Structures are given as structure tokens and as C-alpha cells.
Amino acid sequence: MIHEVIPVGPLQCNCSILGDETSREAIVVDPGDDIARIMALLARHNLTVKQIVITHAHIDHIAGAHRLKQLTGAPILYNQNDLPLVKMMDVQAGWLGMPTPTVHAPDDTLDDGKLITVTGIIGSILHTPGHTEGSVCLYLPDQTLLLAGDTLFAGSVGRTDLPGGDTRKLLASIHDRLLTLPDEVTVIPGHGPRTTIGAERISNPFLQ
């Protein structure tokens, strides 16, 4: 599998491009900004986007999704519990001092257990509320890979002081949904360096 991680936008959100080397079909996760760079990488690998997956509806993860859909025709998927955050996109833009992006309701919701598939790649959605009500992670068991959004970080966890945040829910999501995965699973957080489930189980101070 082709896997490119590009930090995009002012908050350096980790956008993942997942592509199958045979079918050349791709999933783009969290295209928050820098759509020209994302399109250039897709072109370099000769990939066709079939799914746009948003882990949660904070502006740094979702702001570029509409533009990417315009360019590729791929549907945008995120959990409908984050629609209240979409309705306050102007407020979110004000936090960062940036123009309000165009963000629509999802083409399909990401409920727990939903399969995200393109030819050659299969992932499943884990609903992990806490950072936001609609936060999800994408787990690809064949690649021992977890795209964790802002639920789990290397040595840290997602913040819960923004609208929709809930510390109790966040820690329950991590313990019940993520720490049950195998230790060798590589974790790509929404920001910052990659880690593994095993490393976070042992050393993450927020999970002890």
C-alpha cells in the first residue's frame, strides 16, 4: 500500500493518502489544507481518490475537503455527530484568524463499524468520542495501521476544552477502542510524530 503523510495547514494536521498499488484507487484522510500539494502527490502516484474521510470536524482537518471533492468527485465522509461543529465553522475560523471555508453536511456518516473500502484497501471506523462527539479513527488491520485523528497522540491525548470535548468520554474511547488493538499497530495521530499502540500503552502518562 502507498501511504503518504503530509502535514497541512497552519496547525500542521497530518493528512494521509492511502493508495492501492494495483488498482491506483485512494482514500484521503483529513485534507485540512494545501490541496495543491495533496493533488500533486496523488498525481505523482497516479492515484484516483474514491473516498475523503474526515476524522472530526475541526477546521484544521476538514477545511480543504470541499475543494478536494470539487477536483476529484469523491464523497466526503464524517460522523454526523460533528454537524454542530460544522455550523460554527465561522467561529472556528475566527480562532485561527482565517477565512471561513465551505463545509457541507457529509455525503455519508461514519458510524462505528462502517467499512471504508477501495479496491485493495479495507479499513473500519472506530467511533471514539471525546475530542469531539463525532471523532472517529480509521483502522486498517491488514496494514497494522491506525489513523487516530486527534484522539491519541505520541505521549498525549486529544484536548477536551473545545466545544464537544469530554475528558471522560475521551479516555473511555482510548481504553475501550484503541488499547484493545495489538501492540504492533502503528498510530498516525492528527498532529505530530507517529507512535504505536504498545508504546502508548506502556508510557503515555495520560493513560496510566
N, C-alpha and C positions, 0 to 999 in steps of 0.2 A: 504494500500500500504506500502511496505517496502521502507524506504528511509534512506540510509546511506550517510553521507557526510564525505569524507576523505581528509584532506589537504595533497597534494602530492608534492614532488619535493622541490628544494631549495627555490622557491618562495611561497610555501605552497598554491598552487592552489586548490580550493575546487572542488574535483571530487565527483559527485553524482552518486550513484547506486539507480535506481528506479526499484523495483520488484513487480510483482503481486503475492499476497499470495496464489492464487488458481492455476494459470497456471504455476507459477515459471519462467515466462519469464521476461527479464530485459532489461533496457536501461542503458548504462553507458555514462555519460556526462563528457567531459574534463578529460580523463585519461592521464594527463601530465607526470606521472612518477609513480614509486612504484607499478608496475604492479603485483608483487608478493603479495602485501598487498590487492590489488583490487581482485585478483583471490581468495585469502583466504576468503575474505568477501563473494564473490559470492558462494563459496563452503559451507560456514557456513549456508547460507540461502537456499542452494540447488537451485540456480538460473542459468538459461541459458541465456547468452547475445544474444539478437536479433538485437540490434542497438547500434552503437557507434556514439554519437553526439558530435561534436566539436563546441563550441560557436564562436571561432575565431582562426586563425592560428598563434597565438604567441606560441613560443616553449614551454612555461610552461603549455599550455593547450593541445597541440597536440603531444608532443614528444613520449608518450607511446602508441599512438593509433595503430601504425603498429604492435607492439608486441602483443597487446591485440587482434587484428584481427587474427594474426597467431595462437593464443591459442584458440580462440573461433569460428572463421569463420564468425563473424558478420561484416556487411558492415560498412564502415566509411563514415559519412555524415558531410559535412560542406559547407558553401556558396562559390561558385566558384569565387566570387569577391576577396577572400583572396589568390588566387593562386600566385599572386606576392610575398606574404609573404613566401609562401612555397618555391619559387625559391631562396629566400635569407635565407634559413634555416641555411646555414653555417655562415652567418653574425649574425643571431640571436644567434647561439651557441657561437660565439665569445663574445657577450655581457655578457654571463654568465660564460665564460671560461669552457665550457663543450663540449664533442664530438658532432658532427653533427648527429642528429637522422635520421633514414629513414622515410621520409614522402612522400606519393604519392598523386596524384590527388584524389579527393573524389570518392567513388563509386556512390554517388548521391549528387546533390547540395541541399542546404537548402534554397529554395526560400520562400519569405513571404507567409504565409498561409498554407504551407505544413504541413500535419498531420504526426505526429510521433506516431506510434501505435504498441503496442504488445498486446497480449491477456489480457484484463483487464485494460489497461492504454492507455489513449489518450491525446496527447499534440499537441499544434500547434506552428509553428515557427513564431516569430515576427522578421522581419529584422530590425535591429537597428544600422545602420551605424554611425560611429563617432569615436569610439575607433579604429576600422579598417573598411575598406569598406565592408567587409563581416560579420561583427559582427551580431550575432543573439541571441535571448533569446528563451527559451522554456517555454511556458505557459501551465499549467495543470489545467484547470478550475475546474474539479471535486475535486481536492485536494487543491484548492485556493493557488497554488504554482507557483512561477516564478523562473526559473534558469536564472539569469541575465548576466552570463559571466562577462566581465569587463565593461559593460555599466553603471551599477548603483551599488553603494556601500552604506553601512550604513554611512550616513553623508558625502558622497563624490560621485564623478562620475569618469568614466574612464579617464585615461590620453590620451592626444591627440598629444603628442610631438614625437611619434614614427611614422615610415612610415605608411601611410594610415590613419592617425589620422586627424580629422577635428572637432574643437570645436563646430562650428555652427551646423553641422550635428548631433553631439552627443546630444546636448541639445534639438534639434528638435525631435530626436528619443525618448528621455526620456519623453518629454512633450506630444508628439502626440501618442506614442505607449504604454508607461508604466504608466504614471499618469492617463490614462483613465481607468485603471483596478481598481477593487474595493479596498477600503482601507484595507480590511482584508487579502489581498493576502500576503502570506509570501514570502520574497525575499531571495534567496540564491545567494549572489554575487560570483564573481570569486575568491575572496580572502576575508578573514576576517569574522566577525560575521554576522548572519542573521538579517534581519530587516523586515519591512512591507511597502507596498506602502503608507499607511496612515501616518506612521511615517516620511517617506522621503518627502511626500507632505508638511507636516507641518514644519519640522525642518531642512531639508537638505539645508545648506547655498548656495549651487551652483544652487539651483532650485527656489530661491525666486525672 
